[in-house]
Amino acid sequence: MSVSIEVPVDTVTVSPKFQVVIPREIRERLGLEPGQQVRALAYENRIEFIPVRPLKRMRGFLRGIDTVVRRDRDRV
């Protein structure tokens, strides 16, 4: 049984200066602002852009995560 998830895909063009325009829907969904920095990462055969967020804005995003580290008895 295969599961198919339909995600709209936009095609962008790389300019002669190697610039691309991030489509409006993506900018709005991610809350990107003009001048905001993103990290560019080459992953397998694609490019990923990861928004840089101020540390103060990241506060609490891991709230509720289990921080217990289970170790083997001989590794304590």
C-alpha beads as a LAMMPS data file, in Angstrom:
LAMMPS data file: protein, C-alpha beads

76 atoms
75 bonds

1 atom types
1 bond types

-500.0 500.0 xlo xhi
-500.0 500.0 ylo yhi
-500.0 500.0 zlo zhi

Masses

1 110.0

Atoms # bond

1 1 1 0.000 0.000 0.000
2 1 1 1.504 3.344 -0.983
3 1 1 0.565 6.644 0.581
4 1 1 0.576 9.758 -1.542
5 1 1 0.610 13.228 -0.052
6 1 1 -0.112 16.000 -2.496
7 1 1 1.972 19.084 -1.790
8 1 1 1.849 22.027 -4.159
9 1 1 5.276 22.517 -5.720
10 1 1 6.390 25.841 -7.138
11 1 1 9.127 26.107 -9.730
12 1 1 11.470 29.060 -9.406
13 1 1 14.154 30.307 -11.777
14 1 1 17.758 30.935 -10.821
15 1 1 18.776 34.390 -12.075
16 1 1 22.137 35.146 -13.737
17 1 1 23.275 36.340 -10.272
18 1 1 22.182 32.968 -8.796
19 1 1 19.226 34.547 -6.974
20 1 1 15.803 32.968 -6.514
21 1 1 12.472 34.420 -5.383
22 1 1 10.751 32.427 -2.643
23 1 1 7.069 32.095 -3.585
24 1 1 4.633 34.258 -1.590
25 1 1 2.722 31.291 -0.119
26 1 1 5.931 29.845 1.317
27 1 1 7.122 33.243 2.631
28 1 1 3.791 33.806 4.372
29 1 1 3.552 30.286 5.788
30 1 1 7.059 30.528 7.265
31 1 1 6.690 34.150 8.348
32 1 1 9.730 35.285 6.377
33 1 1 10.478 39.001 6.311
34 1 1 12.557 41.030 3.820
35 1 1 16.201 41.043 4.895
36 1 1 15.802 37.976 7.100
37 1 1 18.672 35.528 6.942
38 1 1 18.311 31.885 5.967
39 1 1 20.884 29.123 6.012
40 1 1 21.489 27.409 2.674
41 1 1 22.205 23.714 2.919
42 1 1 23.015 21.222 0.156
43 1 1 21.308 17.965 1.132
44 1 1 21.551 14.964 -1.186
45 1 1 20.389 16.331 -4.567
46 1 1 18.549 19.420 -3.327
47 1 1 19.026 22.816 -1.698
48 1 1 17.270 23.582 1.584
49 1 1 16.829 27.054 3.077
50 1 1 16.419 27.148 6.853
51 1 1 15.231 30.429 8.414
52 1 1 17.593 31.844 11.038
53 1 1 15.579 32.635 14.159
54 1 1 16.754 34.787 17.083
55 1 1 17.504 32.720 20.187
56 1 1 14.944 34.678 22.221
57 1 1 12.256 33.586 19.766
58 1 1 13.321 29.934 20.170
59 1 1 12.827 29.996 23.944
60 1 1 10.429 27.269 25.032
61 1 1 10.136 25.500 21.679
62 1 1 11.298 22.239 23.311
63 1 1 8.941 22.550 26.274
64 1 1 7.728 19.129 27.346
65 1 1 10.515 17.163 25.685
66 1 1 11.746 14.143 27.639
67 1 1 15.299 14.994 28.771
68 1 1 15.939 11.712 30.573
69 1 1 18.935 9.874 29.153
70 1 1 18.614 6.130 29.665
71 1 1 22.002 4.454 30.014
72 1 1 23.189 0.909 30.283
73 1 1 24.158 0.014 33.862
74 1 1 27.809 -0.407 32.857
75 1 1 27.918 3.096 31.333
76 1 1 26.863 5.101 34.413

Bonds

1 1 1 2
2 1 2 3
3 1 3 4
4 1 4 5
5 1 5 6
6 1 6 7
7 1 7 8
8 1 8 9
9 1 9 10
10 1 10 11
11 1 11 12
12 1 12 13
13 1 13 14
14 1 14 15
15 1 15 16
16 1 16 17
17 1 17 18
18 1 18 19
19 1 19 20
20 1 20 21
21 1 21 22
22 1 22 23
23 1 23 24
24 1 24 25
25 1 25 26
26 1 26 27
27 1 27 28
28 1 28 29
29 1 29 30
30 1 30 31
31 1 31 32
32 1 32 33
33 1 33 34
34 1 34 35
35 1 35 36
36 1 36 37
37 1 37 38
38 1 38 39
39 1 39 40
40 1 40 41
41 1 41 42
42 1 42 43
43 1 43 44
44 1 44 45
45 1 45 46
46 1 46 47
47 1 47 48
48 1 48 49
49 1 49 50
50 1 50 51
51 1 51 52
52 1 52 53
53 1 53 54
54 1 54 55
55 1 55 56
56 1 56 57
57 1 57 58
58 1 58 59
59 1 59 60
60 1 60 61
61 1 61 62
62 1 62 63
63 1 63 64
64 1 64 65
65 1 65 66
66 1 66 67
67 1 67 68
68 1 68 69
69 1 69 70
70 1 70 71
71 1 71 72
72 1 72 73
73 1 73 74
74 1 74 75
75 1 75 76
